[in-house]
Amino acid sequence: MTTAIRKENMDVNHIKIEKLNLWYQGTHVLKDINVGIPRHQVTAIIGPSGCGKTTLLRCINRMIDLFPGTRAEGRVLLDGFDIYERGVDVTAIRKRIGLISQKPVLLPMSIFENVAYGPRIYGAGGRKKLKETVERCLKTSGLWEEVKNRLKEPATRLSIGQQQRLCVARGLAVEPEVLLFDEPTSALDPMSSMRIEQEIVLLKKSYTCLIVTHNIQQAIRIADNVLFVSEGELVESGSAQEIFESPKKAFTQAFIAGSM
Amino acid sequence: MRRRVMETCFKAITCAATGIIVVILLTIIWAIAAKGWHTLSWALISQAPTGDYYMGGGGGIANAVVGSIYLGVGATLLALILSVPVILYLRVYADGSRFANLIRGLLDVLWGVPSIVIGAFGFMIMVYFGMRASLLAGIVTVAMLELPIMIRAIDEAANIIPRELDETAYGLGSTKFETAVRVIGRQVLPGVATGALLAFGRGVGDAASVLFTTGATDNVPQSIFTRTLLTHPGEALSATFLKPASTLPVAIFQLLNTPFEAVQNRAYGAALILVILVLSASILSRVLSASLGKHIIR
């Protein structure tokens, strides 16, 4: 009952970005971004190469902090809580907002330990619970059937498509609320890409998903909302239907037409 | 045509250089083996020298063999305990900073300091604390000798770990401590095995640093694995570590210093044991490296 009430009270936007500006070594990389990211939907960030898509994504879980010489201004609100507020525990934010990167990056451990890494550092439960979590996450990412008999093997023995799904499972095991995907299929073959796309569509039931993609077709297939970014500015945002079928700005139209 | 000639020449040069190195190494080992082989015996490694050993009498150099093992293993363990945190600091906490590069520079300088100077420094510290020449003083001094080698060797291995791995760990909400210990620490394990081996080889083969600090004695160091260790650990440890000890390099030096050829040949036997010791450490480190490196990302 209480959860139902809470859900009603919850803003439709899971994340709100307000007046976000970012400088990297003196260059103004992101310019005055204002946008809301709806809960439990897939939002795609599209735009030309080097326009700041990935940077915008990395601002949302403060991965940007890892690059010396960056300065962010403005607010990124996660359910009303400003993640850029002074004294915020960055690790807690990254627990709530997971990132799946472009290329699968494995931890130097077995398949099981890769997924168990997050629950282990957060000290979640005993061995039995850990096993359950790993199994559940691998099932969600669609890898369980392929690896259930080889969990102790080094994760490096998996194919690259499997590795990316392992990274998804590892991200899920942390139990985040938001999943950020940074061009998750750009290193994968078409079959593996399709599987990841299908996963993302399934994942949005439980998670708010943001995906940076170069592939307009991919955005059309899976996105509910689209942010079009160019030269660090948010040119246009809206539902996928609006952006792809009747974009307001000529530049957006040209970009989509050019990409297709 | 020109490119083909270049290709052939370059290959010839690389092969020749490798060949020269192999020949030099094999010659050294052959010279030691040829002269030392017939002096090798069970008595050599199992018996302490008798009073007239250095004049051709009976006995062996068990004192130096056991002393060298204690010294080499002890110093390498001590150096490891100090090195690993330094490496994780340089790689995780001070990554890319000027301070880290300054420390690397200092370590490189320290690497170049002659071991006799490190030995003199160790001696100074020993005198300051009022210690006598002892296995412990030798272990501390040799650890100082090993530290720069170990840290720089492992540091190079740590430095080539892609920064994406750190990002991934941070992305999962890891703290720097968790990233250092659970991720970077694991990935660098094979490098640790190699670094420890390099340092062990350098430490166990060095004579100058232990000359004044460990001293020389005909007594075999008392084993630490005695029942006293359980009942009176302090006494047991001091009976081993606070007594002077002999080491293989010092024994070689003493044996070569005699005017008798038969005794000098025993030095080659001792040198052969030293080579075998380092070779065993090398094999051990490779085995360890392979098993520790099963999961690492290549």
Interface residues (C-beta under 8 A of the other chain):
Chain A: N61 M63 L66 P68 T91 A92 I93 R94 K95 G98 L99 S101 K103 V105 L106 L107 P108 M109 S110 E113 Y117 G118 I121 Y122 P154 A155 T156 R170 G171 V174
Chain B: G96 P162 E164 L165 D166 E167 T168 A169 Y170 G171 L172 G173 S174 T175 E178 R182 V183 R186 Q187 K294 H295 I296 I297 R298
